């Protein structure tokens, strides 16, 4: 295939990740900045599954505001996207994102916090995540032991409310 053909193919495939989703009249902006709680049950009080789902699937809040991010694959900046683009609609991972060399791990709440998960058919063990280390993973692209993720993992910067809503979505993926 000629280089121009490959470029067109990459652009065509990457547009699949930018499908519009209807927005509602909810805004997650304007909330105070508070430290996240470590108590999982109390942490999700008042969480919006609708907002968390929108962030998970398209990388935008339901008010339409894109989630601030750095790093990750170039197509993400051109066409947008969220967690589902690399970790799948069900959060189980196993997807090799476009322009990346490794498959993505599962990111359901159970996979993150249990210390064990299946990745590519193999059971893997890791230091269990806490609310704080999940935030650290999103913002610094490192695991709980501070080991860097693949360069394909963007760094995401969420308000406290949007962070809580996204984690509520990850918890719902376990059902």
URMOWO-V18649 format. One record per pair of residues at least 24 apart in sequence whose ideal C-beta (glycine too) atoms are under 10 Angstrom apart, sorted by the first residue. I is the first residue (numbers start at 0). J is the second residue. D is the distance in Angstrom with one decimal. If there is no record, write none. Layout:
i->I j->J d->D
i->I j->J d->D
This chain:
i->9 j->73 d->9.6
i->9 j->74 d->7.4
i->9 j->77 d->9.9
i->9 j->97 d->7.1
i->9 j->98 d->8.0
i->10 j->74 d->8.6
i->10 j->77 d->8.2
i->10 j->78 d->8.7
i->12 j->74 d->8.5
i->12 j->78 d->9.8
i->12 j->97 d->6.5
i->13 j->72 d->9.0
i->13 j->73 d->9.1
i->13 j->74 d->4.1
i->13 j->75 d->8.8
i->13 j->77 d->6.6
i->13 j->78 d->4.9
i->13 j->79 d->9.8
i->13 j->80 d->8.7
i->13 j->84 d->9.5
i->13 j->97 d->6.5
i->13 j->98 d->9.1
i->14 j->74 d->9.3
i->14 j->77 d->9.2
i->14 j->78 d->6.1
i->15 j->78 d->8.6
i->15 j->80 d->9.8
i->15 j->84 d->9.2
i->15 j->97 d->9.7
i->16 j->56 d->9.8
i->16 j->57 d->8.6
i->16 j->58 d->9.5
i->16 j->74 d->7.1
i->16 j->75 d->8.1
i->16 j->77 d->9.6
i->16 j->78 d->5.5
i->16 j->79 d->7.1
i->16 j->80 d->4.5
i->16 j->81 d->8.8
i->16 j->83 d->8.8
i->16 j->84 d->5.0
i->16 j->85 d->9.6
i->16 j->96 d->9.5
i->16 j->97 d->8.4
i->17 j->57 d->8.1
i->17 j->58 d->10.0
i->17 j->74 d->9.2
i->17 j->75 d->10.0
i->17 j->77 d->8.4
i->17 j->78 d->4.0
i->17 j->79 d->5.2
i->17 j->80 d->7.1
i->17 j->84 d->9.6
i->18 j->56 d->9.1
i->18 j->57 d->7.9
i->18 j->78 d->9.7
i->18 j->79 d->9.7
i->18 j->80 d->9.9
i->19 j->57 d->8.4
i->19 j->79 d->10.0
i->20 j->52 d->9.1
i->20 j->53 d->6.6
i->20 j->56 d->6.7
i->20 j->57 d->5.6
i->20 j->59 d->8.2
i->20 j->61 d->9.0
i->21 j->53 d->9.9
i->21 j->61 d->9.5
i->22 j->53 d->7.9
i->22 j->57 d->10.0
i->22 j->59 d->8.2
i->22 j->60 d->9.0
i->22 j->61 d->5.9
i->22 j->62 d->7.3
i->22 j->63 d->5.2
i->23 j->49 d->6.9
i->23 j->50 d->9.2
i->23 j->53 d->8.9
i->23 j->61 d->5.4
i->23 j->62 d->8.7
i->23 j->63 d->9.8
i->24 j->61 d->8.6
i->24 j->62 d->8.4
i->25 j->49 d->6.8
i->25 j->50 d->6.5
i->25 j->53 d->9.2
i->25 j->60 d->8.2
i->25 j->61 d->4.8
i->25 j->62 d->6.4
i->26 j->50 d->9.3
i->26 j->60 d->7.6
i->26 j->61 d->7.9
i->26 j->62 d->4.1
i->26 j->63 d->9.0
i->26 j->64 d->8.3
i->26 j->160 d->9.9
i->27 j->51 d->9.7
i->27 j->53 d->9.5
i->27 j->54 d->8.9
i->27 j->60 d->4.8
i->27 j->61 d->7.1
i->27 j->62 d->6.1
i->27 j->64 d->7.9
i->27 j->157 d->9.3
i->27 j->158 d->6.5
i->27 j->159 d->9.7
i->27 j->160 d->4.9
i->27 j->161 d->5.3
i->27 j->163 d->9.5
i->27 j->164 d->6.8
i->28 j->60 d->7.6
i->28 j->62 d->6.3
i->28 j->64 d->6.8
i->28 j->158 d->7.2
i->28 j->160 d->8.3
i->28 j->161 d->9.0
i->29 j->62 d->9.9
i->29 j->158 d->9.1
i->29 j->160 d->8.9
i->30 j->158 d->6.2
i->30 j->159 d->6.4
i->30 j->160 d->4.3
i->30 j->161 d->8.8
i->30 j->163 d->9.5
i->31 j->158 d->9.5
i->31 j->159 d->7.7
i->31 j->160 d->9.1
i->32 j->158 d->7.3
i->32 j->159 d->5.8
i->32 j->160 d->9.5
i->33 j->159 d->5.4
i->33 j->160 d->9.3
i->33 j->163 d->9.8
i->34 j->130 d->9.7
i->34 j->131 d->8.6
i->34 j->134 d->9.7
i->34 j->159 d->8.1
i->35 j->129 d->9.2
i->35 j->130 d->4.8
i->35 j->131 d->6.5
i->35 j->133 d->8.7
i->35 j->134 d->6.2
i->35 j->159 d->6.5
i->35 j->162 d->6.7
i->35 j->163 d->7.2
i->35 j->166 d->8.7
i->36 j->130 d->6.7
i->36 j->131 d->9.6
i->36 j->163 d->9.0
i->37 j->129 d->6.3
i->37 j->130 d->5.8
i->37 j->131 d->7.0
i->38 j->130 d->8.6
i->39 j->108 d->8.2
i->39 j->112 d->7.8
i->39 j->129 d->9.0
i->39 j->130 d->7.2
i->39 j->166 d->8.9
i->39 j->170 d->8.2
i->42 j->130 d->5.9
i->42 j->162 d->9.7
i->42 j->163 d->6.4
i->42 j->166 d->7.3
i->42 j->167 d->8.7
i->42 j->170 d->9.6
i->43 j->108 d->9.8
i->43 j->163 d->6.7
i->43 j->164 d->9.1
i->43 j->166 d->7.3
i->43 j->167 d->5.1
i->43 j->170 d->6.8
i->43 j->171 d->9.9
i->44 j->163 d->8.7
i->44 j->167 d->9.9
i->45 j->160 d->8.6
i->45 j->163 d->7.8
i->45 j->164 d->9.3
i->45 j->167 d->9.5
i->46 j->160 d->8.5
i->46 j->162 d->9.9
i->46 j->163 d->5.2
i->46 j->164 d->5.3
i->46 j->165 d->9.1
i->46 j->166 d->7.7
i->46 j->167 d->3.7
i->46 j->168 d->8.6
i->46 j->170 d->8.6
i->46 j->171 d->9.6
i->47 j->160 d->8.0
i->47 j->161 d->9.1
i->47 j->163 d->8.5
i->47 j->164 d->4.8
i->47 j->165 d->10.0
i->47 j->167 d->7.4
i->47 j->168 d->9.2
i->48 j->164 d->7.4
i->48 j->167 d->5.8
i->48 j->168 d->6.3
i->48 j->170 d->9.3
i->48 j->171 d->6.1
i->49 j->164 d->8.2
i->49 j->168 d->9.3
i->50 j->160 d->7.8
i->50 j->161 d->6.7
i->50 j->163 d->9.2
i->50 j->164 d->4.2
i->50 j->165 d->8.1
i->50 j->167 d->8.7
i->50 j->168 d->8.5
i->51 j->161 d->8.0
i->51 j->162 d->9.4
i->51 j->163 d->8.0
i->51 j->164 d->3.7
i->51 j->165 d->4.9
i->51 j->166 d->7.3
i->51 j->167 d->4.8
i->51 j->168 d->3.3
i->51 j->169 d->7.8
i->51 j->170 d->8.9
i->51 j->171 d->7.6
i->51 j->172 d->10.0
i->52 j->81 d->9.3
i->52 j->83 d->9.3
i->52 j->164 d->8.4
i->52 j->165 d->9.0
i->52 j->167 d->9.1
i->52 j->168 d->5.3
i->52 j->171 d->8.1
i->52 j->172 d->9.8
i->53 j->81 d->7.9
i->53 j->161 d->9.6
i->53 j->164 d->8.6
i->53 j->165 d->9.5
i->53 j->168 d->8.9
i->54 j->81 d->6.0
i->54 j->82 d->7.6
i->54 j->83 d->9.9
i->54 j->155 d->8.7
i->54 j->157 d->7.3
i->54 j->161 d->6.0
i->54 j->162 d->9.0
i->54 j->164 d->6.6
i->54 j->165 d->4.8
i->54 j->168 d->7.2
i->55 j->81 d->5.3
i->55 j->82 d->4.8
i->55 j->83 d->5.7
i->55 j->84 d->9.8
i->55 j->86 d->8.6
i->55 j->88 d->8.9
i->55 j->90 d->8.0
i->55 j->106 d->9.2
i->55 j->164 d->9.1
i->55 j->165 d->6.2
i->55 j->167 d->9.9
i->55 j->168 d->4.7
i->55 j->169 d->7.5
i->55 j->171 d->9.4
i->55 j->172 d->8.3
i->56 j->80 d->8.5
i->56 j->81 d->5.1
i->56 j->82 d->7.7
i->56 j->83 d->4.8
i->56 j->84 d->8.4
i->56 j->88 d->7.7
i->56 j->168 d->8.8
i->57 j->81 d->5.0
i->57 j->82 d->9.6
i->57 j->83 d->8.1
i->57 j->84 d->8.8
i->58 j->82 d->7.8
i->58 j->83 d->9.2
i->58 j->84 d->8.1
i->58 j->153 d->8.9
i->58 j->155 d->8.0
i->60 j->157 d->8.9
i->60 j->158 d->8.4
i->60 j->160 d->8.9
i->60 j->161 d->5.8
i->60 j->164 d->8.3
i->60 j->165 d->9.8
i->61 j->161 d->9.8
i->61 j->164 d->9.0
i->62 j->161 d->9.8
i->64 j->158 d->9.5
i->64 j->161 d->8.9
i->66 j->137 d->9.5
i->66 j->153 d->9.3
i->66 j->155 d->5.7
i->66 j->156 d->7.1
i->66 j->157 d->6.0
i->66 j->158 d->9.2
i->66 j->161 d->6.9
i->66 j->162 d->9.9
i->66 j->165 d->8.7
i->67 j->153 d->10.0
i->67 j->154 d->9.0
i->67 j->155 d->7.5
i->67 j->156 d->4.3
i->67 j->157 d->8.1
i->67 j->158 d->9.6
i->68 j->137 d->9.2
i->68 j->138 d->9.8
i->68 j->153 d->4.5
i->68 j->154 d->6.2
i->68 j->155 d->5.0
i->68 j->156 d->6.8
i->68 j->157 d->9.5
i->69 j->138 d->9.7
i->69 j->140 d->9.0
i->69 j->153 d->6.6
i->69 j->154 d->4.9
i->69 j->155 d->8.7
i->69 j->156 d->8.1
i->70 j->140 d->6.4
i->70 j->148 d->9.5
i->70 j->150 d->6.7
i->70 j->151 d->8.5
i->70 j->152 d->7.2
i->70 j->153 d->4.8
i->70 j->154 d->5.2
i->70 j->155 d->9.4
i->71 j->96 d->8.8
i->71 j->98 d->9.6
i->71 j->99 d->9.0
i->71 j->140 d->8.6
i->71 j->148 d->10.0
i->71 j->149 d->9.5
i->71 j->150 d->7.8
i->71 j->151 d->6.1
i->71 j->152 d->6.4
i->71 j->153 d->3.0
i->71 j->154 d->7.8
i->71 j->155 d->8.9
i->72 j->96 d->6.2
i->72 j->97 d->6.5
i->72 j->98 d->4.7
i->72 j->99 d->6.2
i->72 j->150 d->8.7
i->72 j->151 d->5.6
i->72 j->152 d->9.6
i->72 j->153 d->8.0
i->73 j->97 d->9.5
i->73 j->98 d->6.8
i->74 j->98 d->6.6
i->75 j->151 d->9.2
i->75 j->153 d->6.2
i->76 j->153 d->9.2
i->80 j->153 d->9.3
i->81 j->155 d->9.0
i->81 j->165 d->9.0
i->81 j->168 d->9.8
i->82 j->106 d->6.5
i->82 j->137 d->9.5
i->82 j->153 d->9.8
i->82 j->155 d->8.5
i->82 j->165 d->7.7
i->82 j->168 d->8.4
i->82 j->169 d->8.2
i->82 j->172 d->9.7
i->83 j->168 d->9.8
i->83 j->172 d->9.8
i->85 j->149 d->9.8
i->85 j->151 d->7.1
i->85 j->152 d->7.9
i->85 j->153 d->9.1
i->86 j->110 d->9.8
i->86 j->152 d->10.0
i->86 j->169 d->9.4
i->86 j->172 d->9.2
i->87 j->172 d->9.3
i->88 j->172 d->8.8
i->89 j->172 d->6.0
i->89 j->173 d->9.8
i->90 j->168 d->8.5
i->90 j->169 d->6.3
i->90 j->171 d->9.2
i->90 j->172 d->3.9
i->90 j->173 d->8.2
i->91 j->116 d->8.9
i->91 j->117 d->8.1
i->91 j->118 d->9.1
i->91 j->172 d->8.2
i->92 j->116 d->8.3
i->92 j->117 d->9.0
i->92 j->118 d->6.3
i->92 j->119 d->8.4
i->93 j->117 d->8.8
i->93 j->118 d->7.1
i->93 j->119 d->6.1
i->93 j->120 d->8.5
i->95 j->119 d->10.0
i->95 j->151 d->9.2
i->96 j->149 d->9.2
i->96 j->151 d->5.7
i->96 j->152 d->9.4
i->97 j->151 d->9.3
i->98 j->151 d->7.4
i->99 j->149 d->6.6
i->99 j->150 d->8.2
i->99 j->151 d->3.7
i->99 j->152 d->9.0
i->100 j->149 d->7.5
i->100 j->150 d->9.3
i->100 j->151 d->7.8
i->101 j->148 d->9.6
i->101 j->149 d->5.4
i->101 j->151 d->7.3
i->101 j->152 d->9.9
i->102 j->149 d->9.8
i->103 j->148 d->9.7
i->103 j->149 d->8.5
i->103 j->151 d->7.9
i->103 j->152 d->8.3
i->104 j->142 d->9.6
i->104 j->148 d->9.0
i->104 j->149 d->9.7
i->104 j->152 d->9.7
i->105 j->169 d->9.9
i->105 j->172 d->8.9
i->106 j->133 d->9.0
i->106 j->136 d->9.0
i->106 j->169 d->6.1
i->106 j->172 d->8.0
i->107 j->168 d->9.7
i->107 j->169 d->5.8
i->107 j->170 d->7.8
i->107 j->171 d->8.9
i->107 j->172 d->4.4
i->107 j->173 d->4.9
i->107 j->174 d->9.4
i->108 j->133 d->8.7
i->108 j->166 d->6.8
i->108 j->167 d->8.8
i->108 j->168 d->9.1
i->108 j->169 d->4.6
i->108 j->170 d->4.2
i->108 j->171 d->8.4
i->108 j->172 d->7.2
i->108 j->173 d->5.6
i->109 j->169 d->8.9
i->109 j->170 d->8.3
i->109 j->172 d->8.5
i->109 j->173 d->4.6
i->109 j->174 d->9.9
i->110 j->169 d->8.8
i->110 j->172 d->8.9
i->110 j->173 d->8.2
i->111 j->136 d->8.3
i->111 j->142 d->9.9
i->111 j->143 d->9.2
i->111 j->166 d->9.1
i->111 j->169 d->7.1
i->111 j->170 d->9.8
i->112 j->169 d->9.5
i->112 j->170 d->9.4
i->112 j->173 d->9.9
i->113 j->173 d->9.9
i->114 j->143 d->9.5
i->130 j->162 d->8.6
i->130 j->163 d->8.9
i->130 j->166 d->7.1
i->133 j->162 d->8.3
i->133 j->165 d->9.1
i->133 j->166 d->6.5
i->133 j->169 d->8.2
i->134 j->159 d->9.2
i->134 j->162 d->6.2
i->134 j->166 d->8.9
i->137 j->162 d->7.5
i->137 j->165 d->8.2
i->137 j->166 d->9.7
i->138 j->162 d->9.4
